[in-house]
Amino acid sequence: MRGIKEKLRSISQVKESMSTDPFGIRPGEVAIELPEDFDAGVYFIGRIRTPWTTREQCPKNARESDAPCTIEVDARYAAALTGVESCSHLLALYWMHEARRDLVLQAPRHYAERRGTFALRSPVRPNPIAASVVRLVRVDGPRLEVVGLDCLDGTPLIDIKPLPHPDGSEDRHPHAPSLSRLTAASTMCERRGALRRSAPPAPRPDARARARSALLG
């Protein structure tokens, strides 16, 4: 019973946050009625600390930012960071908790026409999950100093994953596949395919040869 009450409270909080959204709905945007219940849940594993406290201050995207930020992982998940110092870059997944979730058509200021939510990187989406590739600067216990985020201070953290280095060189992580290795594997597959396509077809035996083979057979 307690779980049901908490779930209903969460749904009502989502709808309330959309009704009080200071940005509102722009002309031409389309909102839908969200389902009455969630299909799954997530655990927030920490919080992200950034210099920005309002949405207007946040960079348009993480690539535009070189501001130092801190990923704070909750103590219960601290052991999951074992070995993370060997990674040069990480994929950070986080929850844009102040974004509305009911728009399917949006009218961004930098586009001349409306675009569907799934054709945009906007935080406004049914599940407001954002992803950024961050450069790991330093590890201090459960705190990761990184560069490459674009979110509000206090944004909930969903997950962290290692990545190969974006310039294609080998990542320091021993198990991270490099882009150069992936490219080499793709090139090898293409070459093999080209060889198969260029190889002449095997000659087909004529009727007389097939009959002789059957008689000797």
N, C-alpha and C positions, 0 to 999 in steps of 0.2 A: 504493500500500500504506500509505503514511504517513497519507493522508487517511482511509482506512478505520479505521486504528487510533485516530486522533484522534476519529472519530465514535463508535466503540464506547466509548472512554473517556468521552466526554461523556454517552452514554446511561447508562453505569454510574454516573456521578456524580449524574445526576438521580435514579436509583433509590435510591442510597445516601442522598442528602439527604432523601428521603421516609421512609426507614426510620429515620432519626435525628431526624425532626421532633419538637422538644420539645413542640409543641402536640398532636401525635397526632391521632386521629380521635374526634370526639365521638359519643355514642350517637345512632343513627339515621342517621349519615352513611354514604355508600356510595362505595367506591373501586373503580376498574376497573384492569385490566391495560393498561398503555400499549403502543402499537406498538413493535416491536423497532427501528425505524429512523425517522429524521426525514425529513420531506418537503422541507424547505428549511432554509436557515441565515440568520443575520442578522449584521451587523457592528455591534459596539458602537462608537459614535462619540464616546464620552466617559463621564464619571462625574458624578454629582450629589452635591453636598456639602450636608448638612443637619445640624441639631443632634441628630438622634435616632440612637442606636446600638442600640436594641432595639425589637422590634415592639410591645412594650407602650407605649413612649413615643410612637409615631407617632400623629398625629391619625387619627380615624375616616375622614375624607375631607379632600381638599385644601381644600374651601370653609371648613373650620373653622380653617385655619391662616393666620396672618399673619406667620409666622416668616421672616426673610430667609434665602434659600438661594442656592447658586451652582451653575450648570451649567458644567462644565468640558469643553470640546470638545477632542478630540485635535488636535495640531498639523497632522496631514495633512488635516484637514477644515476648517481655519481659514478658507480662502478661501470656503467655503460660507456663512459668516456675513456676507458682504458685503451691506450694505443692511439688516441685521436691526435696526439702531438706529432705523429708521423705523417699526418696529412697536411698538405699545403693549402688545399681548398676544400670547402664543405658545401653541401646543398642544405640550406636551412628552410624548413617548412614551418609556416606560422599562420595564425588565425587572425584575420583582420576583424577584430571583435566589434568595431564601431560601424562596419559597413552594413547597409541594408541588403536583403537577400531575395527580393521579389521582382527585380527587373529582368525582363528577357530581351527588350530592345532599349538601347541606350543612345544618347546623343552627346558624345564627348565633344568638348570645345575644339579639340585639334582635328576633328574630322568634319567634312562638309556634309556628310549624310549619316543617318542612323546606322548603327551596327549591332548585331546580336551579341549578347553577353559572352558567348563562347568564341567570338571573334575579337575579343578585347582582353587586355591584361588588367582591366579595371578590378578593384577590390570588391565591387558590387557584383555578387553572383550567389547562386543558391547555397553553395558551400564556400564561404569567403577564405579559401586557402591560398596563400601566396608562397612563392618559392624564389629564393635568391641564391646565387652562387657567391659565397663569401670567401675572402682570403683570411686564413687563420694567422693571426699575428703572434698570439701568446696564449698559453694555457696556465691558468692559476687555479688549481683545484677544480671545482665545478663551474668556474667562470672562464669563458672563452672570449678573448679580445679579437674582434674581427673587423673587416672593412668590406662594405658592399651591401648594406641594408637600406631600406626605404620606409620603414614603418614607424608607428607611434611608440613613444616610450611606454613600457609596460605591456607590449603586445604579447599574447600567449604563444609559447613555442610548442610545436607539434612533434617535430622530428629533426634529426640531423643525420646526414649521410655523406660519406666521402666521395670525392670526384677526382678524375684525372685532371692534371693541370690544364687550364684553358688554352695555353699556347702550344699544346701538342707534345710537350716534353714529358719525360717520365715523372710521375708523381712520386713523392717520397714514400707514399703508402705502398708496401710490398705487393699488395693484392689488387691494387687499382689498375685496370687496363688503360694504357695510354692511348691517346687519340692516334698517335703514329702507328701503334700496333693494330688498332682497329682499321685504320686506312690501309695498312699493308695486307691485312687479311681480306679486306674487300677487294683490293687490286688483284690479289691472287685468285679469288673466286671469279672475277671478271675474266682474267686471262684463261682460266680453265674452261670457262664457258665459251670463250672465243675459239679456243682450240677445238672444242667439241663441234662448234658450228662450222669451222673451216675444214675439218677432217673429211676426206672424200668418203662417200658411202661405200660399204663393202659390196663387191659384185654379187648379183643374184644368180644362182645356178640356172641354166636354161632347162627346158623340159627334157631334152635328151640325156643330160647329165643326171637329172633327178631319176629318170627311168632306169639308167644303168646302175645307179647307186641302189635302187630298190631291188634290182635283180641280183646284185652281188651281195646284198644284204643281210 
